[in-house]
Amino acid sequence: MDFNDQLRRYFGTDDPTTISPGALESGLEKMRVDLGMEKDPGRRFALWALMYMFGQAPDLDVAFKDEAEREAARNFLDLLDRSS
């Protein structure tokens, strides 16, 4: 999943600074639905990570039933913390 493709798919733009409040809420709602329906672990992780960047990701234990997937998400969070 390409980051810019996901921005265009859910928010209609690949520039996060131009997302209107209405488009943001609508896009996040679509992401919540897609996350709940997605079966592919990689795609679920990509959706969750984008939601996290917008401050709207569900808790790890809700988003990921598999411990290995939760650990990958924790590693992602650690990498983000270190880059800040």
mmCIF file of the N, C-alpha and C atoms, coordinates in Angstrom:
data_MODEL
# 
_entry.id   MODEL 
# 
loop_
_atom_site.group_PDB 
_atom_site.id 
_atom_site.type_symbol 
_atom_site.label_atom_id 
_atom_site.label_alt_id 
_atom_site.label_comp_id 
_atom_site.label_asym_id 
_atom_site.label_entity_id 
_atom_site.label_seq_id 
_atom_site.pdbx_PDB_ins_code 
_atom_site.Cartn_x 
_atom_site.Cartn_y 
_atom_site.Cartn_z 
_atom_site.occupancy 
_atom_site.B_iso_or_equiv 
_atom_site.pdbx_formal_charge 
_atom_site.auth_seq_id 
_atom_site.auth_comp_id 
_atom_site.auth_asym_id 
_atom_site.auth_atom_id 
_atom_site.pdbx_PDB_model_num 
ATOM 1   N N  . MET A 1 1  ? 0.843   -1.180  0.000  1.00 0.00 ? 1  MET A N  1 
ATOM 2   C CA . MET A 1 1  ? 0.000   0.000   0.000  1.00 0.00 ? 1  MET A CA 1 
ATOM 3   C C  . MET A 1 1  ? 0.891   1.245   0.000  1.00 0.00 ? 1  MET A C  1 
ATOM 4   N N  . ASP A 1 2  ? 0.742   2.042   -0.996 1.00 0.00 ? 2  ASP A N  1 
ATOM 5   C CA . ASP A 1 2  ? 1.488   3.276   -1.116 1.00 0.00 ? 2  ASP A CA 1 
ATOM 6   C C  . ASP A 1 2  ? 0.788   4.377   -0.299 1.00 0.00 ? 2  ASP A C  1 
ATOM 7   N N  . PHE A 1 3  ? 1.573   5.113   0.476  1.00 0.00 ? 3  PHE A N  1 
ATOM 8   C CA . PHE A 1 3  ? 1.041   6.156   1.347  1.00 0.00 ? 3  PHE A CA 1 
ATOM 9   C C  . PHE A 1 3  ? 0.207   7.181   0.571  1.00 0.00 ? 3  PHE A C  1 
ATOM 10  N N  . ASN A 1 4  ? 0.750   7.689   -0.530 1.00 0.00 ? 4  ASN A N  1 
ATOM 11  C CA . ASN A 1 4  ? 0.013   8.686   -1.316 1.00 0.00 ? 4  ASN A CA 1 
ATOM 12  C C  . ASN A 1 4  ? -1.264  8.112   -1.909 1.00 0.00 ? 4  ASN A C  1 
ATOM 13  N N  . ASP A 1 5  ? -1.223  6.854   -2.335 1.00 0.00 ? 5  ASP A N  1 
ATOM 14  C CA . ASP A 1 5  ? -2.432  6.215   -2.849 1.00 0.00 ? 5  ASP A CA 1 
ATOM 15  C C  . ASP A 1 5  ? -3.508  6.136   -1.774 1.00 0.00 ? 5  ASP A C  1 
ATOM 16  N N  . GLN A 1 6  ? -3.090  5.817   -0.559 1.00 0.00 ? 6  GLN A N  1 
ATOM 17  C CA . GLN A 1 6  ? -4.057  5.730   0.536  1.00 0.00 ? 6  GLN A CA 1 
ATOM 18  C C  . GLN A 1 6  ? -4.656  7.099   0.868  1.00 0.00 ? 6  GLN A C  1 
ATOM 19  N N  . LEU A 1 7  ? -3.814  8.128   0.856  1.00 0.00 ? 7  LEU A N  1 
ATOM 20  C CA . LEU A 1 7  ? -4.337  9.478   1.089  1.00 0.00 ? 7  LEU A CA 1 
ATOM 21  C C  . LEU A 1 7  ? -5.367  9.849   0.024  1.00 0.00 ? 7  LEU A C  1 
ATOM 22  N N  . ARG A 1 8  ? -5.063  9.557   -1.225 1.00 0.00 ? 8  ARG A N  1 
ATOM 23  C CA . ARG A 1 8  ? -6.013  9.866   -2.305 1.00 0.00 ? 8  ARG A CA 1 
ATOM 24  C C  . ARG A 1 8  ? -7.286  9.038   -2.161 1.00 0.00 ? 8  ARG A C  1 
ATOM 25  N N  . ARG A 1 9  ? -7.134  7.780   -1.803 1.00 0.00 ? 9  ARG A N  1 
ATOM 26  C CA . ARG A 1 9  ? -8.310  6.906   -1.692 1.00 0.00 ? 9  ARG A CA 1 
ATOM 27  C C  . ARG A 1 9  ? -9.266  7.377   -0.598 1.00 0.00 ? 9  ARG A C  1 
ATOM 28  N N  . TYR A 1 10 ? -8.713  7.720   0.555  1.00 0.00 ? 10 TYR A N  1 
ATOM 29  C CA . TYR A 1 10 ? -9.579  8.042   1.693  1.00 0.00 ? 10 TYR A CA 1 
ATOM 30  C C  . TYR A 1 10 ? -9.897  9.527   1.838  1.00 0.00 ? 10 TYR A C  1 
ATOM 31  N N  . PHE A 1 11 ? -9.014  10.393  1.321  1.00 0.00 ? 11 PHE A N  1 
ATOM 32  C CA . PHE A 1 11 ? -9.209  11.828  1.557  1.00 0.00 ? 11 PHE A CA 1 
ATOM 33  C C  . PHE A 1 11 ? -9.278  12.660  0.283  1.00 0.00 ? 11 PHE A C  1 
ATOM 34  N N  . GLY A 1 12 ? -9.090  12.022  -0.874 1.00 0.00 ? 12 GLY A N  1 
ATOM 35  C CA . GLY A 1 12 ? -9.216  12.733  -2.132 1.00 0.00 ? 12 GLY A CA 1 
ATOM 36  C C  . GLY A 1 12 ? -8.034  13.612  -2.489 1.00 0.00 ? 12 GLY A C  1 
ATOM 37  N N  . THR A 1 13 ? -6.934  13.494  -1.788 1.00 0.00 ? 13 THR A N  1 
ATOM 38  C CA . THR A 1 13 ? -5.727  14.270  -2.058 1.00 0.00 ? 13 THR A CA 1 
ATOM 39  C C  . THR A 1 13 ? -4.520  13.517  -1.532 1.00 0.00 ? 13 THR A C  1 
ATOM 40  N N  . ASP A 1 14 ? -3.362  13.802  -2.100 1.00 0.00 ? 14 ASP A N  1 
ATOM 41  C CA . ASP A 1 14 ? -2.146  13.200  -1.542 1.00 0.00 ? 14 ASP A CA 1 
ATOM 42  C C  . ASP A 1 14 ? -1.363  14.213  -0.716 1.00 0.00 ? 14 ASP A C  1 
ATOM 43  N N  . ASP A 1 15 ? -1.973  15.365  -0.443 1.00 0.00 ? 15 ASP A N  1 
ATOM 44  C CA . ASP A 1 15 ? -1.359  16.392  0.392  1.00 0.00 ? 15 ASP A CA 1 
ATOM 45  C C  . ASP A 1 15 ? -2.159  16.522  1.689  1.00 0.00 ? 15 ASP A C  1 
ATOM 46  N N  . PRO A 1 16 ? -1.648  15.965  2.782  1.00 0.00 ? 16 PRO A N  1 
ATOM 47  C CA . PRO A 1 16 ? -2.409  15.982  4.041  1.00 0.00 ? 16 PRO A CA 1 
ATOM 48  C C  . PRO A 1 16 ? -2.755  17.389  4.530  1.00 0.00 ? 16 PRO A C  1 
ATOM 49  N N  . THR A 1 17 ? -2.003  18.387  4.122  1.00 0.00 ? 17 THR A N  1 
ATOM 50  C CA . THR A 1 17 ? -2.286  19.751  4.588  1.00 0.00 ? 17 THR A CA 1 
ATOM 51  C C  . THR A 1 17 ? -3.517  20.351  3.931  1.00 0.00 ? 17 THR A C  1 
ATOM 52  N N  . THR A 1 18 ? -4.030  19.708  2.881  1.00 0.00 ? 18 THR A N  1 
ATOM 53  C CA . THR A 1 18 ? -5.204  20.249  2.180  1.00 0.00 ? 18 THR A CA 1 
ATOM 54  C C  . THR A 1 18 ? -6.491  19.492  2.500  1.00 0.00 ? 18 THR A C  1 
ATOM 55  N N  . ILE A 1 19 ? -6.444  18.551  3.418  1.00 0.00 ? 19 ILE A N  1 
ATOM 56  C CA . ILE A 1 19 ? -7.643  17.769  3.755  1.00 0.00 ? 19 ILE A CA 1 
ATOM 57  C C  . ILE A 1 19 ? -8.578  18.631  4.598  1.00 0.00 ? 19 ILE A C  1 
ATOM 58  N N  . SER A 1 20 ? -9.788  18.792  4.112  1.00 0.00 ? 20 SER A N  1 
ATOM 59  C CA . SER A 1 20 ? -10.780 19.578  4.852  1.00 0.00 ? 20 SER A CA 1 
ATOM 60  C C  . SER A 1 20 ? -11.277 18.768  6.049  1.00 0.00 ? 20 SER A C  1 
ATOM 61  N N  . PRO A 1 21 ? -11.826 19.443  7.065  1.00 0.00 ? 21 PRO A N  1 
ATOM 62  C CA . PRO A 1 21 ? -12.351 18.706  8.226  1.00 0.00 ? 21 PRO A CA 1 
ATOM 63  C C  . PRO A 1 21 ? -13.404 17.664  7.846  1.00 0.00 ? 21 PRO A C  1 
ATOM 64  N N  . GLY A 1 22 ? -14.282 18.007  6.915  1.00 0.00 ? 22 GLY A N  1 
ATOM 65  C CA . GLY A 1 22 ? -15.308 17.052  6.493  1.00 0.00 ? 22 GLY A CA 1 
ATOM 66  C C  . GLY A 1 22 ? -14.719 15.848  5.790  1.00 0.00 ? 22 GLY A C  1 
ATOM 67  N N  . ALA A 1 23 ? -13.733 16.100  4.916  1.00 0.00 ? 23 ALA A N  1 
ATOM 68  C CA . ALA A 1 23 ? -13.074 14.997  4.213  1.00 0.00 ? 23 ALA A CA 1 
ATOM 69  C C  . ALA A 1 23 ? -12.291 14.130  5.189  1.00 0.00 ? 23 ALA A C  1 
ATOM 70  N N  . LEU A 1 24 ? -11.710 14.755  6.207  1.00 0.00 ? 24 LEU A N  1 
ATOM 71  C CA . LEU A 1 24 ? -10.966 13.995  7.216  1.00 0.00 ? 24 LEU A CA 1 
ATOM 72  C C  . LEU A 1 24 ? -11.887 13.041  7.956  1.00 0.00 ? 24 LEU A C  1 
ATOM 73  N N  . GLU A 1 25 ? -13.004 13.550  8.433  1.00 0.00 ? 25 GLU A N  1 
ATOM 74  C CA . GLU A 1 25 ? -13.937 12.699  9.180  1.00 0.00 ? 25 GLU A CA 1 
ATOM 75  C C  . GLU A 1 25 ? -14.505 11.588  8.305  1.00 0.00 ? 25 GLU A C  1 
ATOM 76  N N  . SER A 1 26 ? -14.870 11.931  7.082  1.00 0.00 ? 26 SER A N  1 
ATOM 77  C CA . SER A 1 26 ? -15.404 10.933  6.151  1.00 0.00 ? 26 SER A CA 1 
ATOM 78  C C  . SER A 1 26 ? -14.359 9.869   5.823  1.00 0.00 ? 26 SER A C  1 
ATOM 79  N N  . GLY A 1 27 ? -13.137 10.299  5.544  1.00 0.00 ? 27 GLY A N  1 
ATOM 80  C CA . GLY A 1 27 ? -12.072 9.360   5.223  1.00 0.00 ? 27 GLY A CA 1 
ATOM 81  C C  . GLY A 1 27 ? -11.744 8.441   6.378  1.00 0.00 ? 27 GLY A C  1 
ATOM 82  N N  . LEU A 1 28 ? -11.706 9.009   7.593  1.00 0.00 ? 28 LEU A N  1 
ATOM 83  C CA . LEU A 1 28 ? -11.417 8.179   8.768  1.00 0.00 ? 28 LEU A CA 1 
ATOM 84  C C  . LEU A 1 28 ? -12.524 7.161   9.014  1.00 0.00 ? 28 LEU A C  1 
ATOM 85  N N  . GLU A 1 29 ? -13.766 7.549   8.761  1.00 0.00 ? 29 GLU A N  1 
ATOM 86  C CA . GLU A 1 29 ? -14.866 6.595   8.919  1.00 0.00 ? 29 GLU A CA 1 
ATOM 87  C C  . GLU A 1 29 ? -14.730 5.449   7.920  1.00 0.00 ? 29 GLU A C  1 
ATOM 88  N N  . LYS A 1 30 ? -14.379 5.772   6.677  1.00 0.00 ? 30 LYS A N  1 
ATOM 89  C CA . LYS A 1 30 ? -14.156 4.725   5.668  1.00 0.00 ? 30 LYS A CA 1 
ATOM 90  C C  . LYS A 1 30 ? -13.013 3.807   6.088  1.00 0.00 ? 30 LYS A C  1 
ATOM 91  N N  . MET A 1 31 ? -11.972 4.390   6.670  1.00 0.00 ? 31 MET A N  1 
ATOM 92  C CA . MET A 1 31 ? -10.842 3.591   7.126  1.00 0.00 ? 31 MET A CA 1 
ATOM 93  C C  . MET A 1 31 ? -11.245 2.653   8.251  1.00 0.00 ? 31 MET A C  1 
ATOM 94  N N  . ARG A 1 32 ? -12.067 3.146   9.182  1.00 0.00 ? 32 ARG A N  1 
ATOM 95  C CA . ARG A 1 32 ? -12.529 2.278   10.281 1.00 0.00 ? 32 ARG A CA 1 
ATOM 96  C C  . ARG A 1 32 ? -13.293 1.077   9.730  1.00 0.00 ? 32 ARG A C  1 
ATOM 97  N N  . VAL A 1 33 ? -14.156 1.341   8.755  1.00 0.00 ? 33 VAL A N  1 
ATOM 98  C CA . VAL A 1 33 ? -14.928 0.248   8.144  1.00 0.00 ? 33 VAL A CA 1 
ATOM 99  C C  . VAL A 1 33 ? -13.987 -0.723  7.432  1.00 0.00 ? 33 VAL A C  1 
ATOM 100 N N  . ASP A 1 34 ? -13.078 -0.188  6.626  1.00 0.00 ? 34 ASP A N  1 
ATOM 101 C CA . ASP A 1 34 ? -12.145 -1.048  5.890  1.00 0.00 ? 34 ASP A CA 1 
ATOM 102 C C  . ASP A 1 34 ? -11.263 -1.854  6.837  1.00 0.00 ? 34 ASP A C  1 
ATOM 103 N N  . LEU A 1 35 ? -10.808 -1.238  7.920  1.00 0.00 ? 35 LEU A N  1 
ATOM 104 C CA . LEU A 1 35 ? -9.983  -1.962  8.892  1.00 0.00 ? 35 LEU A CA 1 
ATOM 105 C C  . LEU A 1 35 ? -10.758 -3.134  9.482  1.00 0.00 ? 35 LEU A C  1 
ATOM 106 N N  . GLY A 1 36 ? -12.014 -2.918  9.766  1.00 0.00 ? 36 GLY A N  1 
ATOM 107 C CA . GLY A 1 36 ? -12.838 -3.989  10.329 1.00 0.00 ? 36 GLY A CA 1 
ATOM 108 C C  . GLY A 1 36 ? -13.104 -5.127  9.364  1.00 0.00 ? 36 GLY A C  1 
ATOM 109 N N  . MET A 1 37 ? -13.052 -4.833  8.077  1.00 0.00 ? 37 MET A N  1 
ATOM 110 C CA . MET A 1 37 ? -13.358 -5.849  7.069  1.00 0.00 ? 37 MET A CA 1 
ATOM 111 C C  . MET A 1 37 ? -12.117 -6.498  6.462  1.00 0.00 ? 37 MET A C  1 
ATOM 112 N N  . GLU A 1 38 ? -10.980 -5.826  6.566  1.00 0.00 ? 38 GLU A N  1 
ATOM 113 C CA . GLU A 1 38 ? -9.757  -6.308  5.911  1.00 0.00 ? 38 GLU A CA 1 
ATOM 114 C C  . GLU A 1 38 ? -9.224  -7.575  6.580  1.00 0.00 ? 38 GLU A C  1 
ATOM 115 N N  . LYS A 1 39 ? -8.883  -8.575  5.773  1.00 0.00 ? 39 LYS A N  1 
ATOM 116 C CA . LYS A 1 39 ? -8.354  -9.847  6.276  1.00 0.00 ? 39 LYS A CA 1 
ATOM 117 C C  . LYS A 1 39 ? -6.844  -9.953  6.120  1.00 0.00 ? 39 LYS A C  1 
ATOM 118 N N  . ASP A 1 40 ? -6.283  -9.268  5.133  1.00 0.00 ? 40 ASP A N  1 
ATOM 119 C CA . ASP A 1 40 ? -4.849  -9.351  4.876  1.00 0.00 ? 40 ASP A CA 1 
ATOM 120 C C  . ASP A 1 40 ? -4.088  -8.598  5.972  1.00 0.00 ? 40 ASP A C  1 
ATOM 121 N N  . PRO A 1 41 ? -3.182  -9.269  6.689  1.00 0.00 ? 41 PRO A N  1 
ATOM 122 C CA . PRO A 1 41 ? -2.472  -8.624  7.797  1.00 0.00 ? 41 PRO A CA 1 
ATOM 123 C C  . PRO A 1 41 ? -1.676  -7.386  7.384  1.00 0.00 ? 41 PRO A C  1 
ATOM 124 N N  . GLY A 1 42 ? -1.031  -7.425  6.236  1.00 0.00 ? 42 GLY A N  1 
ATOM 125 C CA . GLY A 1 42 ? -0.255  -6.277  5.783  1.00 0.00 ? 42 GLY A CA 1 
ATOM 126 C C  . GLY A 1 42 ? -1.124  -5.066  5.485  1.00 0.00 ? 42 GLY A C  1 
ATOM 127 N N  . ARG A 1 43 ? -2.244  -5.304  4.856  1.00 0.00 ? 43 ARG A N  1 
ATOM 128 C CA . ARG A 1 43 ? -3.169  -4.208  4.549  1.00 0.00 ? 43 ARG A CA 1 
ATOM 129 C C  . ARG A 1 43 ? -3.797  -3.657  5.831  1.00 0.00 ? 43 ARG A C  1 
ATOM 130 N N  . ARG A 1 44 ? -4.124  -4.556  6.768  1.00 0.00 ? 44 ARG A N  1 
ATOM 131 C CA . ARG A 1 44 ? -4.667  -4.096  8.060  1.00 0.00 ? 44 ARG A CA 1 
ATOM 132 C C  . ARG A 1 44 ? -3.648  -3.215  8.778  1.00 0.00 ? 44 ARG A C  1 
ATOM 133 N N  . PHE A 1 45 ? -2.381  -3.643  8.742  1.00 0.00 ? 45 PHE A N  1 
ATOM 134 C CA . PHE A 1 45 ? -1.339  -2.867  9.407  1.00 0.00 ? 45 PHE A CA 1 
ATOM 135 C C  . PHE A 1 45 ? -1.197  -1.492  8.755  1.00 0.00 ? 45 PHE A C  1 
ATOM 136 N N  . ALA A 1 46 ? -1.204  -1.446  7.426  1.00 0.00 ? 46 ALA A N  1 
ATOM 137 C CA . ALA A 1 46 ? -1.068  -0.166  6.718  1.00 0.00 ? 46 ALA A CA 1 
ATOM 138 C C  . ALA A 1 46 ? -2.230  0.768   7.062  1.00 0.00 ? 46 ALA A C  1 
ATOM 139 N N  . LEU A 1 47 ? -3.431  0.238   7.104  1.00 0.00 ? 47 LEU A N  1 
ATOM 140 C CA . LEU A 1 47 ? -4.589  1.061   7.483  1.00 0.00 ? 47 LEU A CA 1 
ATOM 141 C C  . LEU A 1 47 ? -4.451  1.564   8.916  1.00 0.00 ? 47 LEU A C  1 
ATOM 142 N N  . TRP A 1 48 ? -4.089  0.669   9.811  1.00 0.00 ? 48 TRP A N  1 
ATOM 143 C CA . TRP A 1 48 ? -3.926  1.060   11.214 1.00 0.00 ? 48 TRP A CA 1 
ATOM 144 C C  . TRP A 1 48 ? -2.850  2.130   11.358 1.00 0.00 ? 48 TRP A C  1 
ATOM 145 N N  . ALA A 1 49 ? -1.720  1.971   10.658 1.00 0.00 ? 49 ALA A N  1 
ATOM 146 C CA . ALA A 1 49 ? -0.618  2.929   10.750 1.00 0.00 ? 49 ALA A CA 1 
ATOM 147 C C  . ALA A 1 49 ? -1.051  4.312   10.257 1.00 0.00 ? 49 ALA A C  1 
ATOM 148 N N  . LEU A 1 50 ? -1.791  4.362   9.161  1.00 0.00 ? 50 LEU A N  1 
ATOM 149 C CA . LEU A 1 50 ? -2.277  5.649   8.664  1.00 0.00 ? 50 LEU A CA 1 
ATOM 150 C C  . LEU A 1 50 ? -3.265  6.265   9.650  1.00 0.00 ? 50 LEU A C  1 
ATOM 151 N N  . MET A 1 51 ? -4.135  5.436   10.202 1.00 0.00 ? 51 MET A N  1 
ATOM 152 C CA . MET A 1 51 ? -5.067  5.937   11.213 1.00 0.00 ? 51 MET A CA 1 
ATOM 153 C C  . MET A 1 51 ? -4.302  6.468   12.432 1.00 0.00 ? 51 MET A C  1 
ATOM 154 N N  . TYR A 1 52 ? -3.234  5.784   12.794 1.00 0.00 ? 52 TYR A N  1 
ATOM 155 C CA . TYR A 1 52 ? -2.419  6.234   13.924 1.00 0.00 ? 52 TYR A CA 1 
ATOM 156 C C  . TYR A 1 52 ? -1.833  7.615   13.645 1.00 0.00 ? 52 TYR A C  1 
ATOM 157 N N  . MET A 1 53 ? -1.368  7.819   12.431 1.00 0.00 ? 53 MET A N  1 
ATOM 158 C CA . MET A 1 53 ? -0.775  9.107   12.076 1.00 0.00 ? 53 MET A CA 1 
ATOM 159 C C  . MET A 1 53 ? -1.787  10.249  12.162 1.00 0.00 ? 53 MET A C  1 
ATOM 160 N N  . PHE A 1 54 ? -3.053  9.916   12.013 1.00 0.00 ? 54 PHE A N  1 
ATOM 161 C CA . PHE A 1 54 ? -4.113  10.911  12.145 1.00 0.00 ? 54 PHE A CA 1 
ATOM 162 C C  . PHE A 1 54 ? -4.712  10.921  13.559 1.00 0.00 ? 54 PHE A C  1 
ATOM 163 N N  . GLY A 1 55 ? -4.108  10.158  14.466 1.00 0.00 ? 55 GLY A N  1 
ATOM 164 C CA . GLY A 1 55 ? -4.573  10.145  15.849 1.00 0.00 ? 55 GLY A CA 1 
ATOM 165 C C  . GLY A 1 55 ? -5.883  9.412   16.062 1.00 0.00 ? 55 GLY A C  1 
ATOM 166 N N  . GLN A 1 56 ? -6.211  8.487   15.166 1.00 0.00 ? 56 GLN A N  1 
ATOM 167 C CA . GLN A 1 56 ? -7.503  7.806   15.233 1.00 0.00 ? 56 GLN A CA 1 
ATOM 168 C C  . GLN A 1 56 ? -7.405  6.282   15.196 1.00 0.00 ? 56 GLN A C  1 
ATOM 169 N N  . ALA A 1 57 ? -6.253  5.737   15.505 1.00 0.00 ? 57 ALA A N  1 
ATOM 170 C CA . ALA A 1 57 ? -6.087  4.276   15.456 1.00 0.00 ? 57 ALA A CA 1 
ATOM 171 C C  . ALA A 1 57 ? -6.695  3.628   16.688 1.00 0.00 ? 57 ALA A C  1 
ATOM 172 N N  . PRO A 1 58 ? -7.360  2.495   16.494 1.00 0.00 ? 58 PRO A N  1 
ATOM 173 C CA . PRO A 1 58 ? -7.840  1.751   17.658 1.00 0.00 ? 58 PRO A CA 1 
ATOM 174 C C  . PRO A 1 58 ? -6.665  1.168   18.436 1.00 0.00 ? 58 PRO A C  1 
ATOM 175 N N  . ASP A 1 59 ? -6.902  0.811   19.683 1.00 0.00 ? 59 ASP A N  1 
ATOM 176 C CA . ASP A 1 59 ? -5.868  0.186   20.508 1.00 0.00 ? 59 ASP A CA 1 
ATOM 177 C C  . ASP A 1 59 ? -5.354  -1.084  19.832 1.00 0.00 ? 59 ASP A C  1 
ATOM 178 N N  . LEU A 1 60 ? -4.121  -1.424  20.141 1.00 0.00 ? 60 LEU A N  1 
ATOM 179 C CA . LEU A 1 60 ? -3.481  -2.581  19.515 1.00 0.00 ? 60 LEU A CA 1 
ATOM 180 C C  . LEU A 1 60 ? -4.268  -3.864  19.731 1.00 0.00 ? 60 LEU A C  1 
ATOM 181 N N  . ASP A 1 61 ? -4.780  -4.076  20.934 1.00 0.00 ? 61 ASP A N  1 
ATOM 182 C CA . ASP A 1 61 ? -5.498  -5.321  21.211 1.00 0.00 ? 61 ASP A CA 1 
ATOM 183 C C  . ASP A 1 61 ? -6.833  -5.389  20.479 1.00 0.00 ? 61 ASP A C  1 
ATOM 184 N N  . VAL A 1 62 ? -7.360  -4.250  20.062 1.00 0.00 ? 62 VAL A N  1 
ATOM 185 C CA . VAL A 1 62 ? -8.593  -4.221  19.269 1.00 0.00 ? 62 VAL A CA 1 
ATOM 186 C C  . VAL A 1 62 ? -8.268  -4.426  17.788 1.00 0.00 ? 62 VAL A C  1 
ATOM 187 N N  . ALA A 1 63 ? -7.219  -3.777  17.322 1.00 0.00 ? 63 ALA A N  1 
ATOM 188 C CA . ALA A 1 63 ? -6.871  -3.819  15.900 1.00 0.00 ? 63 ALA A CA 1 
ATOM 189 C C  . ALA A 1 63 ? -6.240  -5.137  15.482 1.00 0.00 ? 63 ALA A C  1 
ATOM 190 N N  . PHE A 1 64 ? -5.464  -5.745  16.378 1.00 0.00 ? 64 PHE A N  1 
ATOM 191 C CA . PHE A 1 64 ? -4.693  -6.933  16.017 1.00 0.00 ? 64 PHE A CA 1 
ATOM 192 C C  . PHE A 1 64 ? -4.928  -8.050  17.016 1.00 0.00 ? 64 PHE A C  1 
ATOM 193 N N  . LYS A 1 65 ? -5.495  -9.135  16.548 1.00 0.00 ? 65 LYS A N  1 
ATOM 194 C CA . LYS A 1 65 ? -5.746  -10.285 17.425 1.00 0.00 ? 65 LYS A CA 1 
ATOM 195 C C  . LYS A 1 65 ? -4.489  -11.126 17.611 1.00 0.00 ? 65 LYS A C  1 
ATOM 196 N N  . ASP A 1 66 ? -3.586  -11.083 16.641 1.00 0.00 ? 66 ASP A N  1 
ATOM 197 C CA . ASP A 1 66 ? -2.371  -11.879 16.669 1.00 0.00 ? 66 ASP A CA 1 
ATOM 198 C C  . ASP A 1 66 ? -1.259  -11.124 17.407 1.00 0.00 ? 66 ASP A C  1 
ATOM 199 N N  . GLU A 1 67 ? -0.592  -11.797 18.330 1.00 0.00 ? 67 GLU A N  1 
ATOM 200 C CA . GLU A 1 67 ? 0.470   -11.158 19.117 1.00 0.00 ? 67 GLU A CA 1 
ATOM 201 C C  . GLU A 1 67 ? 1.621   -10.660 18.236 1.00 0.00 ? 67 GLU A C  1 
ATOM 202 N N  . ALA A 1 68 ? 1.960   -11.399 17.193 1.00 0.00 ? 68 ALA A N  1 
ATOM 203 C CA . ALA A 1 68 ? 3.041   -10.969 16.303 1.00 0.00 ? 68 ALA A CA 1 
ATOM 204 C C  . ALA A 1 68 ? 2.674   -9.660  15.597 1.00 0.00 ? 68 ALA A C  1 
ATOM 205 N N  . GLU A 1 69 ? 1.425   -9.505  15.232 1.00 0.00 ? 69 GLU A N  1 
ATOM 206 C CA . GLU A 1 69 ? 0.975   -8.266  14.605 1.00 0.00 ? 69 GLU A CA 1 
ATOM 207 C C  . GLU A 1 69 ? 1.007   -7.115  15.607 1.00 0.00 ? 69 GLU A C  1 
ATOM 208 N N  . ARG A 1 70 ? 0.620   -7.380  16.842 1.00 0.00 ? 70 ARG A N  1 
ATOM 209 C CA . ARG A 1 70 ? 0.695   -6.337  17.880 1.00 0.00 ? 70 ARG A CA 1 
ATOM 210 C C  . ARG A 1 70 ? 2.142   -5.932  18.123 1.00 0.00 ? 70 ARG A C  1 
ATOM 211 N N  . GLU A 1 71 ? 3.043   -6.904  18.116 1.00 0.00 ? 71 GLU A N  1 
ATOM 212 C CA . GLU A 1 71 ? 4.461   -6.603  18.317 1.00 0.00 ? 71 GLU A CA 1 
ATOM 213 C C  . GLU A 1 71 ? 5.005   -5.768  17.162 1.00 0.00 ? 71 GLU A C  1 
ATOM 214 N N  . ALA A 1 72 ? 4.602   -6.076  15.929 1.00 0.00 ? 72 ALA A N  1 
ATOM 215 C CA . ALA A 1 72 ? 5.020   -5.263  14.776 1.00 0.00 ? 72 ALA A CA 1 
ATOM 216 C C  . ALA A 1 72 ? 4.523   -3.829  14.929 1.00 0.00 ? 72 ALA A C  1 
ATOM 217 N N  . ALA A 1 73 ? 3.315   -3.673  15.406 1.00 0.00 ? 73 ALA A N  1 
ATOM 218 C CA . ALA A 1 73 ? 2.767   -2.329  15.625 1.00 0.00 ? 73 ALA A CA 1 
ATOM 219 C C  . ALA A 1 73 ? 3.548   -1.602  16.726 1.00 0.00 ? 73 ALA A C  1 
ATOM 220 N N  . ARG A 1 74 ? 3.907   -2.311  17.783 1.00 0.00 ? 74 ARG A N  1 
ATOM 221 C CA . ARG A 1 74 ? 4.722   -1.699  18.842 1.00 0.00 ? 74 ARG A CA 1 
ATOM 222 C C  . ARG A 1 74 ? 6.078   -1.257  18.300 1.00 0.00 ? 74 ARG A C  1 
ATOM 223 N N  . ASN A 1 75 ? 6.683   -2.081  17.448 1.00 0.00 ? 75 ASN A N  1 
ATOM 224 C CA . ASN A 1 75 ? 7.956   -1.711  16.825 1.00 0.00 ? 75 ASN A CA 1 
ATOM 225 C C  . ASN A 1 75 ? 7.803   -0.460  15.974 1.00 0.00 ? 75 ASN A C  1 
ATOM 226 N N  . PHE A 1 76 ? 6.709   -0.373  15.243 1.00 0.00 ? 76 PHE A N  1 
ATOM 227 C CA . PHE A 1 76 ? 6.420   0.811   14.443 1.00 0.00 ? 76 PHE A CA 1 
ATOM 228 C C  . PHE A 1 76 ? 6.320   2.050   15.340 1.00 0.00 ? 76 PHE A C  1 
ATOM 229 N N  . LEU A 1 77 ? 5.617   1.922   16.442 1.00 0.00 ? 77 LEU A N  1 
ATOM 230 C CA . LEU A 1 77 ? 5.477   3.043   17.375 1.00 0.00 ? 77 LEU A CA 1 
ATOM 231 C C  . LEU A 1 77 ? 6.833   3.448   17.953 1.00 0.00 ? 77 LEU A C  1 
ATOM 232 N N  . ASP A 1 78 ? 7.654   2.462   18.273 1.00 0.00 ? 78 ASP A N  1 
ATOM 233 C CA . ASP A 1 78 ? 9.004   2.753   18.782 1.00 0.00 ? 78 ASP A CA 1 
ATOM 234 C C  . ASP A 1 78 ? 9.837   3.509   17.745 1.00 0.00 ? 78 ASP A C  1 
ATOM 235 N N  . LEU A 1 79 ? 9.740   3.089   16.495 1.00 0.00 ? 79 LEU A N  1 
ATOM 236 C CA . LEU A 1 79 ? 10.481  3.772   15.434 1.00 0.00 ? 79 LEU A CA 1 
ATOM 237 C C  . LEU A 1 79 ? 10.009  5.219   15.265 1.00 0.00 ? 79 LEU A C  1 
ATOM 238 N N  . LEU A 1 80 ? 8.717   5.424   15.360 1.00 0.00 ? 80 LEU A N  1 
ATOM 239 C CA . LEU A 1 80 ? 8.190   6.795   15.278 1.00 0.00 ? 80 LEU A CA 1 
ATOM 240 C C  . LEU A 1 80 ? 8.689   7.640   16.442 1.00 0.00 ? 80 LEU A C  1 
ATOM 241 N N  . ASP A 1 81 ? 8.697   7.067   17.636 1.00 0.00 ? 81 ASP A N  1 
ATOM 242 C CA . ASP A 1 81 ? 9.170   7.798   18.812 1.00 0.00 ? 81 ASP A CA 1 
ATOM 243 C C  . ASP A 1 81 ? 10.640  8.189   18.652 1.00 0.00 ? 81 ASP A C  1 
ATOM 244 N N  . ARG A 1 82 ? 11.439  7.283   18.131 1.00 0.00 ? 82 ARG A N  1 
ATOM 245 C CA . ARG A 1 82 ? 12.871  7.550   17.973 1.00 0.00 ? 82 ARG A CA 1 
ATOM 246 C C  . ARG A 1 82 ? 13.141  8.602   16.898 1.00 0.00 ? 82 ARG A C  1 
ATOM 247 N N  . SER A 1 83 ? 12.259  8.684   15.914 1.00 0.00 ? 83 SER A N  1 
ATOM 248 C CA . SER A 1 83 ? 12.475  9.643   14.832 1.00 0.00 ? 83 SER A CA 1 
ATOM 249 C C  . SER A 1 83 ? 12.021  11.049  15.205 1.00 0.00 ? 83 SER A C  1 
ATOM 250 N N  . SER A 1 84 ? 11.297  11.171  16.293 1.00 0.00 ? 84 SER A N  1 
ATOM 251 C CA . SER A 1 84 ? 10.800  12.498  16.707 1.00 0.00 ? 84 SER A CA 1 
ATOM 252 C C  . SER A 1 84 ? 11.843  13.292  17.428 1.00 0.00 ? 84 SER A C  1 
# 
